[in-house]
Amino acid sequence: MPQAVYERPFVLHFSTMTIDGRIASATGYSILSCKFDKLRLYLLRGMVNAVMVGASTVNIDNPRLARRIGDVKPYYRVVVDGRLSTSPNARVYNDTSVPTIVFTGGSAPREKIEELRRRGVEVVVVGEGHRVNLGDALRILLENYGVKRVLVEGGGVLAHSLHRERLVDELRVTIAPVLFAAGRSIVDDPEGRGFTEWPASPRLSLECHEVCPCGHCIHLVYRVRDAQCCPVSTPPPRCLADRILRAARL
């Protein structure tokens, strides 16, 4: 069920996927972005106050999440990890160029919490058991850290939880000319139920569609019409092709 309505940051979900909706193949291969799509990601990071990923993204891709075009402040890396299953040696924890916040559940191992804190990572317990209360986490980002825009980069399980609870305000998708036929989905319910019919799905309105400067990918921007609450910040510019081309010439 959607969570209670309260102020929170504007939440933007961005992903690059195959034509059949996969963000990684059955073997874990996930290189889908062309050089222009990477610039799109870096531009979006430069327009938000936080980039958010789930534990699987940290464990599988080991991203640094620091590179961006722009200097909007504050800027945080946010990891949602209800079990604290991520390695303390992950790059997102050991790169000190950008502060990192971890949201975890009440049953997270105490020794892991303390180890991350010794490394300078802010660990916030929000939720019971191994589940993170995402609505409360977003509220904390706004109230305690001044975060007004959040960019969600993955993975599919985190994206599903946010969409299920109507905590996403905008969905941006780059479609690469690839088919995987199996693997991780852009929105992935671990219980296998998903949105069972049209009325159960978030209601999406197309705001922008453009051909990527590479000429082979399509980028789509949808507003989520039934998102819960009133975001305190407006979205970044919807169509970015011109900015991407300018950035590519720099």
Buried (B, 14 or more C-beta within 10 A) or exposed (E): EEBEEBEBBBBBBBBBBBEEBBBBBEEEEBEBBBEBBEBBBBBBBBBBBBBBBBBBBBBBBEBBBBEBBBEBEEBBBBBBBBBBBBBEEBBBBBBEEBBBBBBBBBBBEEEBBEBBEEEEBBBBBBBEEBBBBBBBBBBBBBEEBEBBBBBBBBBBBBBBBBBBBBBBBBBBBBBBEBEBEEBBBBBBBEEEEBBEEEEEEBEBEEBBEBEBBBEEBBBBBBBBEEBBBEBEBEBBEBEBBEBBEEBEEE
